[in-house]
């Protein structure tokens, strides 16, 4: 029998160390938003500080019965104005798993509202686990299924996580402020976590920005995560100064404490693709008024391998956008001559040293 307390409180955040199949600690219809990601039932590792390991390979009937009980409790505690976000992804060997989870939730009374795509990596930015090899494409997205208790009374504020208008002439035409609905594809780069599962405390914690966006979208005053894991949802709740409740039967308590109380999170500023393209085009216009010789005379370049690789990227981007990259072409040509002459000089120096040190 464990001598450890069965819950911890961190300011307005409380974590109960028990199964969410019974959430008797929470009153009916008292939670504004639920954000969670359930176990995937595919032999992942969930263990607590005392070595107890969660059976993540239940029979299908047992697993479905377990989830049904949790979803029923979620339905009981969610407010009629509330929203329910469930993050699930498919694995290489279990395609369609996410859809099967989504189908179980309405059986508890929930109404499926829509689906959000969480894009973890896009054109080289963000981390994902390579799994495709030559047999399939790498999976770089997961689902966030959105449910409500009452289609007429739920509350949502899309502008709370809105993005600026690409065309500023739309301000006043469609909205009073420079904010528009960002849509249901969320690009949230998955930062690579280091260390073992033991250090992380959980096999697959989702990034803080995911629950952060869900909570902001609802203007919630309270949030629940029935599968708290390392406490990402409650960390977002703490940052947003709202009350959070989590359930985790197999906790790494110090990992949870540190994440909830100490983790610093700052939402990534949005740079719209049209604005990036416009910035690059303006940069191209400015660069045409500056010659390579001018910058060379000003000792602007270091002619290092790092600088060369960085400027190759700049040149590629300008070329792809059909912008003038003459300045960088001149740099590349000079760099190749510079390296060739440097290598020849190094060889002459080595030869001189060799003959100077040769026996007379």
N, C-alpha and C positions, 0 to 999 in steps of 0.2 A: 504494500500500500504506500503510495507516494506521500511524503510529508510536506511537499511543496504546496503553496496556496493554489486554489483552483481558479484564480483570476488575478490580473494585474491592472492597475489603473495608472494611466499616464496623462495627467491633466484631464481633459475632456474625452480622452480615449480609454476604452476599457476592452480588455481581451479576456474572454472566458475560455479556459482550457478544457473544453469538452466538445462533444459532437453537437452540431447544429440541428440534429434530428429533433431535439427538444430545446426550444429557445424560450423557456418559461420566464426568463429574466426580463423579457421584453413584452410590453403591453400590446394589445390588439391595435392595429392601424396607427402605430406611433412612429413609424420610420418613413422618412421622406424619399430616400433613394437607396437601392441595393446595388452594389457593384461587386462582382465576384468572378472567379474562374474555378470550376469544379475539378475534382480529380479526373484523370483521363482513363483510369482502369487499364493501364498498359504497362504494368511492372515498373513504374517509376519509384524513386526512393523518397519516402516521407517518414522521418523518424524523429523522436524527441530527445531531450537531454538525457533521459534515462535509458535510451536504447530501444524503446518500444517502436515497432515498425508498423506502419499502416499497410494493410493488405490491399495493394493496388492491382490485384488480379482476381477480383471477385467473379463469380458466375454472372452471366448477363442478367438473369432474373433478380439476383441479390443486389447487383449494382443499381438496376432500375428502381427497385423497391427502396433502396437507400436514398437515391436522388428524389424520388417522389415524396418521401417524408420531409426532406429538407425544403423542397419547393412548396409543400403545403404550409410549412411553418413560415416561409417567406411571404406567402400570400396573406397569412393571418396578420403579420406584423406590419405590412406595408400599408401606408395611407392610401385612400382613394385618389388622392392627388399625386401619388408617387409614381416612380418609374423603376424598372428592374433591368439592369445591364448584365449580360452573361457573356464572358469572353471564352471562346472555345476555338481550338485549331485542329486541323486534321494532320495525322502523321502519315509517313510514307506507306506504312502497312495497314492503315486504318482509315482509308478515304471514306467520307460520309459520316464519320463519327460525330462531327459537329452538328450535322442535320438531325441525327438521331437524338442528341441532347435537346435541341430546340423543340423537337416534337413532344418531348416528355413534359415540358413546362406548362403548356396550356391545359393539360389534364388536371392541374391544380387550381384552375380558374383564371389564369392569366390570359390576356389578349396580346397576341404578337403584333407589335406596332411596325417595326421595320428592322433592317439589318445594316450595321455599320461595318465597313471593311477597315481593319487595322493594318496599314501598310508598314511593315517593319524595316524594309530596305527599298531604296529607289535610286537607280542609276548610280550605284557605287556608294551611296550614303546610308549608314546604318548597318547593323549586324544581323545575320541570320546563320543558322547552322546548315552548311552545305550538305545536301542529302540526295541530290539528283544524280550526280555522276553521269553515266551515259544511258541511264535507264529511265529517267524522268527529269522534269524541270525542277529546279530548287523552289521550295515553297517560301514565299516572302510575305505572306499575309495571313491574318487570322480573322475570325468573325467576332463581332460583338452583337449579340442578339438583344433586341430591345423589346421589353414587355411592359404592359400597364395593367392596372387592376380595373380601371374604368376609362373607356375611350373618351368620354365626355368631360371628365373632371381632372385628368392628369395635367400637370403644369410643366411647360418647357419654354426655355428662353434661348433660342439659337444664337442671338446676337451676343450672348455672354461668352461664347467661344467663336465669335465671328472673325472674319478677315477683312482687310481693307478692300475697297473697290479697285480693280485694275484701271478702270476708266473713271476718273474723278467726276466726270460730267453726270454720272449716275447719282451722285449725292444730291438729295433734294427731289430727284425724280422717283426713286424707289425707297429711299430712307432719309431720315434727317441727319444721321451721323455717317461717318466713313466706316461703316461696318455692314457686312452682308453675311448671310448664312453660308458657312464653309462647306456644307454638304455632308454626305455620309461616307466619305473616304478620308480617313484620318492617317496622315503620315506621321508616325511617332517612331523615330529611330530607336532600335533596340540596342542599348549600350551593352557591350560585351562585359560579362561579369567574370571575375577571376577567382581562382581558388576552387576548392572542392565543394561538393554539395553540402558537406558539413559546415564549411565556412559561410556559405550562402544561406544555410538553414532551410533551403527549399530547392527542389530540382529546377523549377521554372518560374521565378518571380516576374510579374509583368512590370513595366516601367511606371513610375509614379504619375507620369503625365496622362496615362490612360484613365485611372479613376478620377484624377484631377479634372479632366474634361467632362467626364460623365456627371460629376457632382456640380460643376459650374453650370452645365447645361440645364440643370433642374432648379437652380437657386435653392438648394436643399438646406435645411437646418440640422438634419441628422442623417447618418449613413450607416448601413450595415454591410458587413462582409461575412457570410456564413462559412467561407473557406479562407480564413485570414492569411494563411501562409506566413510570410515574413512581415506582414503588416503594411503592405503598400497602400491599400485603400485608406487605412487609418492615418497613415503618414500624410496623404493628400488631405484628409479631413482636418488634421492638425494645422497644416499650412493654410487652409481656408477658414480656420477658426470656427469649425462646426463640431458637433458631438459625433463620435464614431463608436460603433460597437462591432467587435469581431469575435469569431469562434474558431478555435484551432485546437484540435484534439491531440496533435503531435507537435508541440511547440519547441522551437529553439528560443528560449526566453530572452537570452541576452541579445541575440540577433534581432528579435522583435523589439526589444526595448531601445536598442541603438537606432534602428530604422525609424521608429515612430518619434522618438524624442530628439534625435540629432541630425537626421538626414536633411540636407539642404537641397531645395529644388527651385529652379527658376524656369518658367515656361520658355521654350525656344521662340524668339521673335520670328514673325512670318515675313519671308521675302518672296513676294509673288514672282512666278516665272516671267510674266511679261515685264515686270519691273527690273528683274535681273538682266533680261535681254536688252532693255532700253539702256540700262547702266553700262553694259558692255559696248553697245553701239556708240554711246556718248564717249566712252573711254577710247574707242577706236578713232572717233573724230579728233579728240585731243591729241592722241598719239601721232597723228599725221602731221601735226605742227612741230613735233620734236623728232629730230634726226638721231640716228644711231651715233654719228660722229659727235654730236653735241653732248650726248650722255657719256660717251667714251672719254671725251676731253674733261668732263666733270668728275671722272673717276667713279661713275655710278655703278659700274659692274665689278663683280668679284671674280667672275669666270671660274666658279666652282662647279662641281658636278651637280650639287643640290640646286644651285641657281639655274643651271642649264635645264634640268628636268622640270623645274617650276615654270620657266618661260616656254618650254615646249608645250606645256598644258595650256598656257595663255594663247599661244599661237594656234593650237588645235581648236580651241573654243572660237577664236576670231574667224578662223577659216570655215568652221561649221556654220557660223552665222553670216558667212560671206562678207566679212569685214576686212578692211585693209590690214595686213599683218607684215607689211614691208619692214618695219622697224625690227621685228623679231626674226625675220629671215636674215637681215643683215647681221644680227647678233649671232645666229647659228653659224653662218659662214665664217665670221670672224673667230668664233669660239673654236671651230674645227682647225683653223689655221694656227690659232693660239696654242692649242693642245699639241698639234704636230710639232711646232717649233719648240715648245717646252720639252717634249719628249726627246727631240734631237739634242737639245742643250743638255739634258740630264745624261744622255749617253756620252756626250763629249766630256762632261765632267767626270763621269765614271772612268772613261778611258784615260783621262789625264791623271786621275788618282792612281790608276793601275800602273801606268808607266813611271809615275813619280815614286811609287813604292817598290818598283822592281829592283832586283839586285843589280848593282852597277858592275 
